[in-house]
């Protein structure tokens, strides 16, 4: 298995966190011309010092101008959008992210990563299946939160489902064929 394929799967493992339920990464404005990307546990991945994130590096995509809607992590692209259920990083998290709410939440873009030759077709299809599950999880979380249901129990079940689909992604990433 390629190292970048393994690294692309790591951010999904801690999805029980509520900073961006159903997503891999959070994109943050850290103030003073600083931007950052953190995993779902608010662990710092990268900080980008620049006035305009759209002109910062080739690791961010903007559309419309001034609005980050893609991030590149471990050489793979992730689509970003405003996560309706996003929450703040705990005060005990990495100092730059403590108490902050991400501007957007980001999920693996299997289609683009396949088109750019970064992953196999089988891996891209597995990512799309996982993304469908994550989309459902996002909706379930919002619904349960509005109704006052036990979010811990829900996230535990969702994590179990994600675990199953992540194993399928790992198998797909390990496959050498592209059929």
TORMI-246981 format. One record per residue: x, y, z of N, C-alpha, C in turn. Coordinates in Angstrom, 1 decimal. Example, Ala and Ser with C-alpha at 12.3 -4.5 7.8 and 13.67 -1.06 7.14 Angstrom:
<atoms>
> 13.2_-5.7_7.8_12.3_-4.5_7.8_13.2_-3.3_7.8
> 12.8_-2.2_7.1_13.7_-1.1_7.1_12.9_0.0_7.9
</atoms>
This chain:
<atoms>
> 0.8_-1.2_0.0_0.0_0.0_0.0_0.9_1.2_0.0
> 0.5_2.3_-0.8_1.2_3.5_-0.8_1.1_4.2_0.5
> 2.2_4.9_1.0_2.1_5.6_2.2_1.0_6.7_2.2
> 0.9_7.4_1.1_-0.1_8.5_1.0_-1.5_7.9_1.1
> -1.7_6.7_0.6_-3.1_6.1_0.8_-3.4_5.8_2.2
> -2.4_5.4_3.0_-2.6_5.1_4.4_-2.8_6.4_5.1
> -2.0_7.5_4.8_-2.2_8.8_5.5_-3.5_9.4_5.1
> -4.1_9.1_4.0_-5.4_9.7_3.6_-6.5_9.1_4.5
> -6.3_7.9_5.0_-7.3_7.3_5.8_-7.2_7.7_7.3
> -6.1_8.1_7.8_-5.9_8.4_9.2_-6.9_9.4_9.8
> -7.2_10.5_9.1_-8.1_11.5_9.6_-9.5_11.0_9.9
> -9.9_9.9_9.3_-11.3_9.4_9.5_-11.4_8.7_10.8
> -10.4_8.1_11.3_-10.4_7.3_12.5_-11.1_8.0_13.7
> -10.8_9.2_14.0_-11.3_9.8_15.2_-12.6_10.6_14.9
> -13.5_10.1_14.0_-14.7_10.9_13.7_-15.7_11.1_14.8
> -15.4_10.5_16.0_-16.3_10.7_17.1_-16.3_12.1_17.6
> -15.3_12.9_17.3_-15.2_14.3_17.6_-16.4_15.0_17.0
> -16.7_16.2_17.6_-17.8_17.0_17.0_-17.4_18.3_16.4
> -16.1_18.5_16.1_-15.7_19.7_15.5_-16.3_19.7_14.0
> -16.2_18.6_13.4_-16.8_18.5_12.0_-17.3_17.1_11.9
> -18.4_16.7_12.5_-18.9_15.4_12.4_-19.2_15.0_10.9
> -18.6_13.9_10.4_-18.8_13.4_9.1_-17.8_14.0_8.1
> -16.7_14.6_8.6_-15.6_15.1_7.8_-14.3_14.7_8.2
> -13.3_14.9_7.4_-11.9_14.5_7.7_-11.1_15.6_8.4
> -11.3_16.8_7.9_-10.5_18.0_8.3_-11.3_19.2_8.6
> -10.8_20.1_9.4_-11.4_21.4_9.6_-10.4_22.5_9.1
> -10.9_23.5_8.4_-10.1_24.6_7.9_-10.4_25.8_8.8
> -9.4_26.4_9.3_-9.5_27.5_10.3_-8.8_28.8_9.9
> -9.5_29.9_10.2_-8.8_31.2_10.2_-8.3_31.5_11.6
> -7.0_31.6_11.7_-6.3_31.7_13.0_-6.0_33.1_13.4
> -6.5_34.1_12.6_-6.3_35.5_12.9_-4.9_35.9_12.4
> -4.7_37.2_12.4_-3.4_37.8_12.0_-2.7_37.2_10.8
> -3.5_37.0_9.7_-3.0_36.5_8.5_-2.5_35.1_8.6
> -3.1_34.3_9.4_-2.8_32.9_9.6_-4.0_32.0_9.4
> -3.7_30.9_8.7_-4.8_29.9_8.4_-4.3_28.5_8.8
> -5.1_27.6_9.0_-4.7_26.3_9.5_-5.6_25.2_9.1
> -5.1_24.0_9.1_-5.9_22.8_8.8_-5.6_21.9_10.0
> -6.7_21.3_10.6_-6.5_20.4_11.7_-7.4_19.2_11.5
> -7.0_18.1_12.1_-7.9_16.9_12.0_-9.1_17.0_12.9
> -9.9_16.0_13.0_-11.2_16.1_13.7_-11.0_16.1_15.2
> -9.7_15.9_15.7_-9.4_16.1_17.1_-8.7_17.4_17.4
> -8.7_18.3_16.4_-8.1_19.6_16.5_-6.6_19.5_16.6
> -6.0_18.4_16.1_-4.5_18.3_16.1_-4.1_19.1_14.9
> -3.1_20.0_15.1_-2.5_20.8_14.0_-1.9_19.9_12.9
> -2.4_20.2_11.7_-1.7_19.5_10.5_-0.8_20.5_9.9
> -1.3_21.7_9.5_-0.4_22.7_8.9_-1.0_24.0_9.2
> -0.1_25.0_9.3_-0.5_26.4_9.4_0.1_27.1_8.2
> -0.7_28.1_7.7_-0.3_28.8_6.5_-0.2_30.3_6.8
> 0.9_30.9_6.9_1.0_32.3_7.2_0.9_33.1_5.8
> -0.2_33.8_5.6_-0.4_34.6_4.4_-1.6_35.5_4.6
> -1.7_36.6_3.9_-2.8_37.5_4.0_-4.1_36.9_3.4
> -3.9_36.3_2.2_-5.1_35.8_1.5_-4.8_34.3_1.3
> -5.7_33.4_1.9_-5.5_32.0_1.8_-5.5_31.5_0.3
> -6.2_32.2_-0.5_-6.3_31.8_-1.9_-5.0_32.0_-2.7
> -4.2_32.8_-2.2_-2.9_33.0_-2.8_-1.7_32.4_-2.0
> -2.1_31.6_-1.0_-1.1_31.2_0.0_-0.2_30.1_-0.6
> -0.7_29.0_-1.0_0.1_27.9_-1.6_-0.8_27.1_-2.5
> -0.2_26.1_-3.1_-1.0_25.2_-4.0_-1.8_24.2_-3.1
> -1.9_24.4_-1.8_-2.6_23.4_-1.0_-4.0_23.8_-0.7
> -4.5_25.0_-1.2_-5.8_25.5_-1.0_-6.4_25.8_-2.4
> -7.8_25.6_-2.5_-8.5_25.9_-3.7_-9.6_26.9_-3.3
> -9.8_27.9_-4.1_-10.8_28.9_-3.8_-11.8_29.1_-4.9
> -13.1_29.1_-4.6_-14.1_29.4_-5.5_-15.4_29.6_-4.8
> -16.0_30.8_-4.8_-15.5_32.0_-5.5_-14.3_32.5_-4.8
> -13.7_33.5_-5.4_-12.4_34.1_-4.8_-12.6_34.5_-3.4
> -11.7_34.2_-2.5_-11.8_34.6_-1.1_-12.4_33.5_-0.3
> -13.0_32.5_-0.9_-13.7_31.4_-0.1_-13.0_30.1_-0.4
> -12.3_29.6_0.6_-11.6_28.3_0.5_-12.6_27.2_0.4
> -12.6_26.4_-0.6_-13.5_25.3_-0.8_-12.8_23.9_-1.0
> -11.5_24.0_-1.0_-10.7_22.8_-1.2_-9.4_22.9_-0.4
> -8.9_21.8_0.2_-7.6_21.8_0.8_-6.9_20.5_0.3
> -5.6_20.6_0.3_-4.7_19.5_-0.1_-4.0_19.0_1.1
> -4.2_17.8_1.5_-3.5_17.2_2.7_-2.9_15.9_2.3
> -1.6_15.7_2.6_-0.9_14.5_2.2_-1.0_14.2_0.7
> -1.0_15.3_-0.1_-1.0_15.2_-1.5_-2.4_14.7_-2.1
> -3.4_14.7_-1.2_-4.8_14.4_-1.7_-5.7_15.6_-1.5
> -6.7_15.7_-2.4_-7.7_16.9_-2.3_-8.9_16.5_-1.4
> -9.4_17.5_-0.7_-10.6_17.4_0.1_-11.5_18.6_-0.2
> -12.8_18.3_-0.4_-13.8_19.4_-0.7_-14.2_19.9_0.7
> -14.3_21.2_0.7_-14.7_21.9_2.0_-16.0_22.6_1.8
> -16.8_22.7_2.9_-18.0_23.4_2.9_-18.3_23.7_4.4
> -19.3_24.6_4.6_-19.7_25.0_5.9_-20.4_23.8_6.5
> -19.9_23.2_7.6_-20.5_22.0_8.2_-21.6_22.5_9.2
> -22.9_22.2_9.0_-23.9_22.7_9.8_-23.8_22.3_11.3
> -23.1_21.2_11.6_-23.0_20.7_12.9_-21.6_20.9_13.5
> -20.8_21.8_12.9_-19.5_22.0_13.4_-19.5_22.6_14.8
> -18.4_22.2_15.6_-18.3_22.7_16.9_-16.9_23.2_17.2
> -16.7_23.8_18.3_-15.4_24.4_18.7_-14.4_23.3_19.2
> -13.1_23.6_18.9_-12.0_22.7_19.4_-12.0_22.9_20.9
> -11.8_21.8_21.7_-11.7_21.9_23.1_-10.5_22.8_23.6
> -10.7_23.4_24.7_-9.7_24.3_25.3_-8.3_23.6_25.5
> -8.4_22.3_25.6_-7.2_21.5_25.8_-6.5_21.1_24.5
> -7.0_21.5_23.3_-6.4_21.1_22.1_-5.2_22.0_21.8
> -4.6_21.7_20.6_-3.4_22.4_20.2_-3.7_23.9_20.3
> -2.7_24.7_20.9_-2.9_26.1_21.3_-3.5_26.9_20.2
> -3.1_26.8_18.9_-3.7_27.6_17.9_-5.2_27.4_17.6
> -5.6_26.2_17.9_-7.0_25.8_17.6_-7.9_25.8_18.9
> -7.4_26.0_20.1_-8.2_25.9_21.3_-9.3_26.9_21.3
> -10.5_26.4_21.4_-11.7_27.2_21.5_-12.2_27.7_20.1
> -11.5_27.4_19.0_-11.9_27.9_17.7_-12.9_27.0_17.0
> -13.7_27.6_16.2_-14.6_26.8_15.3_-14.1_26.9_13.9
> -14.0_25.8_13.2_-13.5_25.9_11.8_-14.4_26.7_10.9
> -13.8_27.3_9.9_-14.6_28.1_8.9_-15.3_27.1_8.0
> -14.7_26.0_7.7_-15.3_25.0_6.9_-14.8_23.6_7.3
> -15.6_22.6_6.9_-15.2_21.2_7.1_-14.9_20.5_5.8
> -14.0_19.6_5.7_-13.5_19.1_4.5_-13.5_17.6_4.4
> -13.9_17.0_3.3_-14.1_15.6_3.1_-13.3_15.2_1.8
> -12.8_13.9_1.8_-12.0_13.4_0.7_-12.7_13.5_-0.6
> -12.0_14.1_-1.6_-12.5_14.2_-3.0_-12.0_13.0_-3.8
> -12.6_11.9_-3.7_-12.1_10.7_-4.4_-12.1_10.8_-5.9
> -13.1_11.5_-6.4_-13.2_11.7_-7.9_-12.0_12.5_-8.4
> -11.7_13.7_-7.8_-10.6_14.5_-8.2_-9.3_13.7_-8.0
> -9.1_13.1_-6.9_-7.9_12.4_-6.6_-7.7_11.3_-7.7
> -8.7_10.6_-8.1_-8.6_9.6_-9.1_-8.3_10.2_-10.5
> -9.0_11.3_-10.8_-8.7_12.0_-12.1_-7.3_12.5_-12.2
> -6.7_12.9_-11.1_-5.3_13.4_-11.1_-4.3_12.3_-11.0
> -4.8_11.0_-10.9_-3.9_9.8_-10.9_-3.3_9.6_-9.5
> -3.9_10.2_-8.5_-3.4_10.0_-7.1_-3.8_8.8_-6.4
> -4.9_8.2_-6.9_-5.4_7.0_-6.3_-6.1_6.1_-7.4
> -6.3_4.8_-7.1_-6.9_4.0_-8.1_-8.4_4.2_-8.2
> -9.0_3.7_-9.3_-10.5_3.8_-9.4_-11.2_3.1_-8.3
> -10.7_1.9_-7.9_-11.3_1.1_-6.8_-11.3_1.9_-5.5
> -10.1_2.6_-5.3_-10.0_3.4_-4.1_-11.0_4.6_-4.1
> -11.1_5.2_-5.3_-12.0_6.4_-5.4_-13.5_5.9_-5.2
> -13.8_4.8_-5.7_-15.2_4.3_-5.5_-15.4_4.0_-4.0
> -14.4_3.4_-3.3_-14.6_3.2_-1.9_-14.7_4.5_-1.1
> -14.0_5.5_-1.5_-14.1_6.8_-0.9_-15.5_7.4_-1.1
> -16.0_7.3_-2.3_-17.3_7.8_-2.6_-18.4_7.1_-1.7
> -18.2_5.8_-1.6_-19.2_5.0_-0.7_-19.1_5.5_0.7
> -17.8_5.7_1.2_-17.6_6.2_2.6_-18.2_7.6_2.7
> -18.0_8.4_1.7_-18.6_9.8_1.8_-20.1_9.8_1.8
> -20.7_8.8_1.2_-22.2_8.7_1.3_-22.6_8.4_2.7
> -21.9_7.5_3.3_-22.1_7.2_4.7_-21.9_8.4_5.6
> -20.8_9.1_5.4_-20.5_10.3_6.1_-21.6_11.4_6.0
> -22.2_11.5_4.8_-23.3_12.5_4.5_-24.5_12.1_5.3
> -24.8_10.8_5.4_-25.9_10.4_6.2_-25.6_10.6_7.7
> -24.4_10.4_8.1_-24.0_10.7_9.5_-24.2_12.1_9.9
> -23.8_13.0_8.9_-24.0_14.4_9.2_-25.4_14.8_9.4
> -26.3_14.2_8.6_-27.7_14.5_8.7_-28.3_13.9_10.0
> -27.9_12.7_10.3_-28.3_12.0_11.6_-27.9_12.9_12.8
> -26.7_13.3_12.8_-26.2_14.1_13.9_-27.0_15.4_14.1
> -27.3_16.1_13.0_-28.1_17.3_13.1_-29.5_17.0_13.6
> -30.1_16.0_13.1_-31.4_15.6_13.5_-31.4_15.2_15.0
> -30.5_14.4_15.4_-30.4_14.0_16.8_-30.1_15.1_17.8
> -29.3_16.1_17.3_-28.9_17.2_18.1_-30.2_18.1_18.4
> -31.0_18.3_17.3_-32.2_19.1_17.4_-33.2_18.5_18.4
> -33.3_17.2_18.4_-34.2_16.5_19.2_-33.7_16.1_20.6
> -32.5_16.5_20.9_-31.9_16.2_22.2_-31.6_14.8_22.5
> -31.3_14.0_21.4_-31.0_12.6_21.6_-29.5_12.5_22.1
> -29.2_11.3_22.6_-27.9_11.0_23.1_-26.8_10.9_21.9
> -26.1_12.0_21.8_-25.1_12.1_20.7_-23.9_11.2_20.9
> -23.6_10.8_22.1_-22.5_9.9_22.4_-22.8_8.5_21.8
> -24.0_8.1_22.1_-24.5_6.8_21.6_-24.5_6.8_20.1
> -25.0_7.8_19.5_-25.1_8.0_18.0_-23.7_7.9_17.4
> -22.8_8.7_18.0_-21.4_8.8_17.4_-20.7_7.4_17.5
> -21.0_6.7_18.6_-20.4_5.4_18.8_-20.8_4.4_17.7
> -22.2_4.5_17.4_-22.7_3.6_16.3_-22.1_4.1_14.9
> -22.1_5.4_14.7_-21.5_5.9_13.5_-20.0_5.6_13.3
> -19.3_5.6_14.4_-17.9_5.3_14.3_-17.7_3.8_13.9
> -18.6_3.0_14.4_-18.5_1.5_14.1_-18.8_1.4_12.6
> -19.8_2.1_12.0_-20.0_2.1_10.6_-18.8_2.6_9.8
> -18.3_3.7_10.2_-17.1_4.3_9.5_-16.0_3.3_9.6
> -15.8_2.6_10.7_-14.7_1.6_10.8_-14.9_0.6_9.7
> -16.1_0.1_9.5_-16.3_-0.9_8.5_-16.0_-0.4_7.1
> -16.4_0.8_6.8_-16.2_1.3_5.4_-14.7_1.8_5.3
> -14.1_2.2_6.4_-12.6_2.5_6.3_-11.8_1.3_6.0
> -12.2_0.1_6.5_-11.5_-1.1_6.2_-11.6_-1.4_4.7
> -12.8_-1.1_4.1_-12.9_-1.3_2.7_-12.0_-0.3_1.9
> -11.9_0.9_2.4_-11.0_1.8_1.7_-9.6_1.4_1.8
> -9.2_0.8_2.9_-7.8_0.3_3.1_-7.5_-0.8_2.1
> -8.5_-1.7_2.0_-8.4_-2.8_1.0_-8.3_-2.3_-0.4
> -9.1_-1.3_-0.7_-9.1_-0.7_-2.1_-7.8_0.0_-2.3
> -7.3_0.7_-1.3_-6.0_1.4_-1.5_-4.8_0.5_-1.7
> -4.9_-0.7_-1.1_-3.9_-1.7_-1.1_-3.9_-2.5_-2.5
> -5.0_-2.5_-3.1_-5.1_-3.2_-4.4_-4.2_-2.6_-5.5
> -3.5_-3.4_-6.2_-2.6_-2.9_-7.2_-3.3_-2.6_-8.5
> -4.4_-3.3_-8.8_-5.1_-3.1_-10.1_-5.9_-1.9_-10.0
> -6.3_-1.4_-11.2_-7.0_-0.1_-11.3_-8.3_-0.4_-12.0
> -8.9_-1.6_-11.8_-10.1_-1.9_-12.5_-11.3_-1.7_-11.7
</atoms>
